[in-house]
Amino acid sequence: MRYILMSFALLGCADVGSESLLTSGMSAVIRGESLDGNSTQVSAILRAGGPTSSTFVKLEGDDALTASVGELEVTLTEASLGAMTSYRGTLPDADPETIFVVSLRRTLDDGATGTTFFLPEPFEILSEHGEVEDTSAVEITWEPSGSSHQVLLEVTGTCIVGGLDELEGDPGSVVIPSEYLDFLGEQPGVSCPVDVRIAKVRGGSLDPGFGEGGWAQGIQSRATTFTLNWQ
């Protein structure tokens, strides 16, 4: 599964300036994600070495990452979390027929200007649960369904175990595994919000100039929230 949760421990991470690296010594993880079917958030993470390296690349000098659709181009700006450096920008387009292009431009070498991806078709979550007490039968439904894309279920909350699951096909409905809703602790009579996210993932094409590999993806995701009441 190439869709990876970003909530990993950052201990031991470091960054390195891009001017000390050729593009052939970098890997890239590039994603475009639409949360609402109207705009797309583009993110890029560059690493020295392979895509699991803990050394992140920080752009220097005239090195720049851009994202474009047609004639519209935005420069991705740095968004750091501790030692993890990423680059982000938003484009006002989420059409599944639109080709998104992400480029690393630099004068040190030829860079990597040919990463592309398309988004999956938009969809909507139909189910609304409000408050939940029975954790064995929480069903999430969406439409349209039946696509050929990878579909993921992500369940998070401050008081639950949570989990991430790849679904078989694009079924249009899923019952949340009850173990994802197991309570973290022993305190009865607690209520807390649970966030549920369905993501459809469409593989893209990473510029081969990134000699250490990586991947590109287009993602349509939708979320819903309910309150879990523990008695």
Secondary structure as UniProt FT lines:
FT   TURN            11..12
FT   STRAND          14..17
FT   HELIX           18..20
FT   HELIX           23..25
FT   STRAND          26..34
FT   STRAND          40..48
FT   TURN            51..52
FT   STRAND          55..58
FT   TURN            61..62
FT   STRAND          64..69
FT   TURN            70..71
FT   STRAND          72..75
FT   STRAND          77..81
FT   TURN            82..83
FT   STRAND          84..91
FT   TURN            96..97
FT   STRAND          100..105
FT   STRAND          112..117
FT   STRAND          124..125
FT   STRAND          131..132
FT   TURN            135..136
FT   STRAND          139..143
FT   STRAND          150..156
FT   TURN            158..159
FT   STRAND          163..166
FT   STRAND          173..175
FT   HELIX           178..181
FT   STRAND          190..203
FT   TURN            208..209
FT   TURN            211..212
FT   STRAND          214..230
//
